[in-house]
Amino acid sequence: MASRILNVGLIGFGLSGRYFHSPFLSTNAGFKIKTVVERSKNEAQEFDPNIGNARSVEELLSDESIDLVFICTPNETHFPYAMDALENGKHVVIEKPFAATEEEARQLVAVATEKGLILTAYQNRRWDSDFLTIKKLIAEDKLGDIVEYECRYDRFRPVVPTESWKEKSVPVGGNLYNLGPHLIDQALVLFGEPETVTAEIRSVRPNSEIDDYFDVRLGYADKLVIVKSSLMVYENFLRYNLHGTKGSFIKGGLDPQEETLRKNILPTEKPWGVEPENRWGKLSSEDFTGIIESEAGDYAPFYQNVYDAIVNGAELAVKPEEIIRTTRVIDLAFQSSREKKVMPF
């Protein structure tokens, strides 16, 4: 089969459109970024003058040559824009959070299935350096059976910025919707669906308008899985604590891809996604105690998989049923925190 080039439209050109999607789409021969929706700015043209500009979502979706749409807009718009794109026969990638609720997620998946369209969530953190390293250690049985898994994603933002919608009390806002999908998705990829969900979600900063702290506990028959995030952690290096029947693995630091992309470095630069040594984790076990070199992170396979799913009928890496599972955990987490109850999954 002759290789097709997919015409891509981006709705929104903020951090994710500019620094995550465009660099990977523009360096993959299977894609052409044809149009970006920006209501008043022309930032996409600064990235690449060949990109067309649409001033409305309707204008983009009425272009029949657009095959695939990335939705990179404020959270509350994800569901309506995705639904519009699907109704217009477009394949769709939605930034996290995929939808506000499990019910919305199911509606989107149903429409995509009925129309034979590819629909997925941008769960790029499956291709983070640290997560690939942990997956490998578990696959190689270096830790034995995992008994406790804790993953944190903390920041220190004591002053609430007034200009960002991410800090406003808006529908589908707050930290659980912002960082939760990454941490929950990673945990479910490793361990499958839990038996229970218990959560504490709150505001810990003075004058915060959003939930800026969450502690979500996923209960399994044989292990406890904890995902946490706070925007009030000064010492926020710690990321992963894993304890198993054979040993422990402790790791800090963030995957370097985002900071590299923000410097306008394209992912064709090699080496790519290599963590500095001070972020490598430590394995402690009877067989070996010492520093484990991290795997290199690389988001490129996410985009290639979307291409292969659309053009060659390949199986999606981030599957609809996995996305629905993540939205279900978030729904139950909010309910658990509200009702101070352990929720059965």
HELIX and SHEET records of a PDB file:
HELIX    1   1 LEU A   15  LEU A   15  1                                   1    
HELIX    2   2 SER A   16  HIS A   21  3                                   6    
HELIX    3   3 SER A   22  SER A   26  1                                   5    
HELIX    4   4 GLU A   43  PHE A   47  1                                   5    
HELIX    5   5 VAL A   57  LEU A   61  1                                   5    
HELIX    6   6 ASN A   75  THR A   77  5                                   3    
HELIX    7   7 HIS A   78  GLU A   87  1                                  10    
HELIX    8   8 GLU A  102  LYS A  115  1                                  14    
HELIX    9   9 ASN A  124  TRP A  127  5                                   4    
HELIX   10  10 SER A  129  ALA A  139  1                                  11    
HELIX   11  11 TRP A  165  GLU A  167  5                                   3    
HELIX   12  12 ASN A  175  PHE A  191  1                                  17    
HELIX   13  13 GLN A  257  LEU A  261  1                                   5    
HELIX   14  14 GLU A  277  ARG A  279  5                                   3    
HELIX   15  15 ALA A  300  ASN A  312  1                                  13    
HELIX   16  16 PRO A  320  GLU A  339  1                                  20    
SHEET    1   A 6 GLY A  52  ALA A  54  0                                        
SHEET    2   A 6 PHE A  31  VAL A  37  1                                        
SHEET    3   A 6 LEU A   6  ILE A  11  1                                        
SHEET    4   A 6 LEU A  68  ILE A  71  1                                        
SHEET    5   A 6 HIS A  91  ILE A  94  1                                        
SHEET    6   A 6 LEU A 119  ALA A 121  1                                        
SHEET    1   B 9 THR A 289  ILE A 292  0                                        
SHEET    2   B 9 GLY A 281  SER A 285 -1                                        
SHEET    3   B 9 GLY A 247  GLY A 252 -1                                        
SHEET    4   B 9 LEU A 238  GLY A 244 -1                                        
SHEET    5   B 9 ILE A 146  ARG A 152 -1                                        
SHEET    6   B 9 LEU A 224  SER A 230  1                                        
SHEET    7   B 9 TYR A 213  GLY A 219 -1                                        
SHEET    8   B 9 THR A 196  ARG A 202 -1                                        
SHEET    9   B 9 MET A 343  PRO A 344 -1                                        
END                                                                             
